[in-house]
Amino acid sequence: MRVPAGIPVSVVEKERAQLTGRLDDFAPYWGGGRIQNNDNGASCTAGFPVTAAGGRYMLTAGHCGRPGGGWNNGDDTRFFGTGAYENVAHDVLLISASVAGRIWDGGVGSGEFTKGVAGWDWVFPGEWLCTSGSITGALCNHVVSNTFTHAFCGTDAYGYVECYNDLILANQFHGLTASRPGDSGGPVFGLSGSDRVIAKGTITGVFGTSGLIFQDSATAWRDSCNTPGSAA
């Protein structure tokens, strides 16, 4: 390109753009990415971006962290956010962070892609849902049980025994492992067309091998007056 005489020109060297994924996401952060608890290095998964009282947060599982606790992204290269609100009994945690309305879908480390979050909805007995954990990756064909509410006790990231209630149980139709350690907090969703999802909840744990235990978006909404998936 020829530059007209008299116009000052400077060359600025910038960092080359890089592809990212679940394990090395950067702000604004998306759901489905791996997050690291800075207190103890425990790994969990970002759930859905939400707005509450004018702020922006990432919804994840309460047993993964605590209010006031810091988080990094999956490979510890960037600060993710700080725990802001927890409902222990419902296994809900909001992390104050820079977030955007998308989630990671597909594989882990390869074959990853993203989808926009169209909004949230109630969970219904018998419906078929998908998950997107940062260990397992995307997995569909979870069928919501007719025995709607579920409760159990478990150990949180700090070794304390907690009991959770008002959860939902779904069964993996093909008998696959429904969730693995590190998937906790990850998105549970329905599909909205080919490129968007409906937020249905966040992963809490497993029942046996193929039973998925999750907290639904409606409960998270009631607990924190937020709108899951609404952050743009």
C-alpha positions in Angstrom: 0.0 0.0 0.0 1.3 3.5 -0.9 1.0 6.0 1.9 0.6 9.7 0.9 3.5 11.9 1.8 3.2 13.9 5.0 1.0 11.3 6.9 2.8 9.9 9.9 2.9 6.1 10.0 4.0 3.9 12.9 4.2 0.1 13.1 3.0 -1.5 16.4 3.8 -5.1 17.2 0.9 -6.9 18.8 0.4 -10.4 20.3 -0.8 -12.8 17.6 -4.4 -13.9 18.0 -4.7 -17.5 19.4 -7.4 -20.1 19.4 -8.7 -20.9 22.8 -10.9 -23.6 24.3 -12.4 -25.0 27.5 -9.0 -25.2 29.1 -7.5 -21.8 28.4 -10.5 -19.5 28.0 -10.2 -15.7 28.5 -12.5 -12.8 29.3 -15.3 -12.5 28.6 -15.6 -16.1 29.8 -18.1 -18.7 28.5 -19.8 -21.5 30.3 -18.4 -25.1 29.9 -14.8 -24.0 30.4 -12.6 -25.4 33.1 -12.1 -23.2 36.2 -9.5 -23.6 39.0 -10.2 -22.9 42.7 -7.3 -20.7 43.8 -7.6 -21.9 47.4 -6.7 -25.5 46.7 -6.4 -26.0 42.9 -9.6 -28.0 42.7 -11.1 -28.1 39.2 -14.7 -27.5 38.3 -16.6 -26.2 35.2 -18.2 -22.9 34.5 -22.0 -23.1 34.1 -24.0 -20.3 32.7 -23.4 -16.5 32.6 -26.0 -14.7 34.6 -27.0 -11.1 35.6 -28.1 -10.2 39.1 -28.7 -6.7 40.6 -26.8 -5.1 37.7 -23.8 -7.3 38.0 -22.5 -10.2 35.9 -21.6 -13.6 37.2 -20.8 -17.2 36.3 -23.1 -19.7 37.8 -21.5 -23.0 39.0 -21.8 -25.6 41.7 -21.7 -24.4 45.3 -19.5 -27.3 46.5 -16.7 -26.2 44.2 -15.8 -23.0 46.1 -16.9 -20.3 48.5 -17.9 -16.6 48.6 -14.7 -14.5 48.6 -12.6 -17.3 47.0 -10.6 -16.6 43.8 -10.7 -18.5 40.6 -8.4 -18.9 37.6 -9.2 -20.3 34.1 -8.4 -23.9 33.3 -4.7 -23.6 32.7 -4.1 -21.0 35.5 -2.9 -18.4 33.0 -5.7 -15.8 33.7 -7.7 -14.7 36.7 -11.4 -15.7 36.3 -13.3 -14.1 39.1 -14.2 -14.1 42.8 -17.0 -16.1 44.5 -19.8 -13.7 45.4 -22.9 -15.7 46.6 -23.6 -19.3 47.6 -26.7 -21.3 48.6 -25.1 -24.4 50.2 -28.3 -26.5 50.4 -29.0 -26.0 46.7 -25.4 -26.3 45.5 -25.4 -22.9 43.8 -22.4 -20.5 43.6 -22.2 -17.2 41.7 -18.7 -16.1 40.7 -18.3 -12.4 39.9 -16.6 -12.3 36.5 -16.5 -10.9 33.0 -18.8 -13.3 31.2 -20.7 -13.5 27.9 -23.7 -15.5 26.8 -22.1 -18.5 25.2 -21.1 -22.0 26.3 -18.4 -24.4 25.1 -19.8 -27.5 23.4 -18.1 -30.5 21.8 -14.9 -32.2 23.0 -12.2 -31.2 25.5 -8.9 -30.1 24.1 -10.0 -30.7 20.5 -13.3 -30.7 18.6 -14.5 -27.8 20.7 -17.0 -25.2 19.4 -19.5 -22.8 21.1 -23.2 -22.1 21.1 -25.1 -19.0 22.2 -27.4 -19.1 25.2 -31.0 -18.2 24.2 -32.3 -18.1 27.7 -33.4 -20.4 30.5 -36.5 -22.6 31.1 -38.0 -24.9 33.7 -37.1 -28.6 33.7 -39.9 -31.2 33.0 -40.1 -34.9 33.8 -39.2 -37.0 30.8 -37.4 -34.4 28.8 -34.1 -35.1 27.2 -31.1 -32.9 28.1 -27.4 -32.5 27.3 -24.4 -31.6 29.5 -21.1 -29.9 28.8 -18.4 -30.7 31.4 -14.8 -29.7 31.2 -13.7 -33.3 31.8 -16.3 -35.3 29.9 -17.2 -32.8 27.2 -20.6 -32.6 25.6 -22.9 -35.6 26.4 -26.6 -35.8 25.5 -29.5 -38.2 26.0 -30.0 -37.6 29.8 -33.6 -38.3 30.5 -35.2 -36.4 33.4 -36.6 -38.8 36.0 -40.3 -38.7 37.0 -39.1 -38.8 40.6 -38.4 -35.2 40.3 -36.5 -34.0 43.4 -33.4 -35.6 44.8 -31.2 -35.1 47.9 -27.9 -36.4 49.1 -24.9 -35.5 51.2 -21.3 -35.2 49.9 -17.9 -33.6 50.5 -17.2 -30.1 49.2 -13.8 -28.9 47.7 -12.6 -28.1 51.2 -13.3 -31.5 52.7 -16.5 -30.5 54.6 -19.6 -32.7 54.5 -22.6 -30.8 53.1 -26.1 -31.9 52.3 -28.0 -30.8 49.2 -31.7 -30.8 48.3 -34.2 -29.8 45.7 -32.0 -31.3 43.0 -33.1 -33.2 39.9 -32.1 -36.7 38.8 -31.8 -37.7 35.1 -30.7 -41.1 33.7 -28.2 -41.4 30.9 -30.3 -43.3 28.2 -27.3 -45.2 26.8 -25.9 -46.1 30.3 -22.8 -44.0 29.8 -21.0 -42.3 32.7 -23.1 -39.3 33.3 -20.5 -37.0 34.9 -17.0 -37.1 36.1 -15.0 -35.3 38.9 -14.3 -31.8 37.4 -17.6 -31.6 35.5 -19.3 -30.1 38.5 -21.0 -26.8 37.8 -21.1 -27.4 34.1 -24.1 -26.5 31.9 -27.1 -28.7 31.7 -29.1 -27.6 28.6 -31.7 -28.2 26.0 -31.3 -27.3 22.3 -32.7 -24.2 20.6 -32.1 -24.7 16.9 -28.7 -25.7 15.6 -26.6 -23.0 17.2 -28.2 -22.0 20.6 -29.0 -23.7 23.9 -31.6 -23.2 26.7 -30.1 -23.2 30.2 -31.7 -25.9 32.3 -29.2 -26.2 35.2 -25.7 -27.0 36.4 -24.1 -30.4 37.2 -23.9 -31.4 40.9 -22.9 -35.1 40.7 -23.8 -38.6 39.8 -26.0 -41.3 41.1 -24.3 -44.6 40.5 -22.7 -44.3 37.1 -25.4 -43.2 34.7 -27.5 -41.0 37.0 -27.0 -37.3 36.5 -27.7 -35.1 39.5 -28.1 -31.4 38.7 -29.6 -28.2 40.1 -32.1 -26.6 37.8 -32.0 -23.0 36.5 -35.4 -22.2 38.2 -34.0 -22.9 41.6 -30.9 -20.8 40.9 -33.2 -18.0 39.7 -35.2 -18.2 42.9 -32.1 -18.3 45.1 -30.3 -15.3 43.6 -33.0 -13.4 41.6 -30.8 -13.8 38.5 -31.6 -14.6 34.9 -29.5 -17.5 33.7 -28.0 -17.1 30.3 -28.9 -13.5 29.9 -25.5 -12.0 29.9 -24.5 -10.7 26.4 
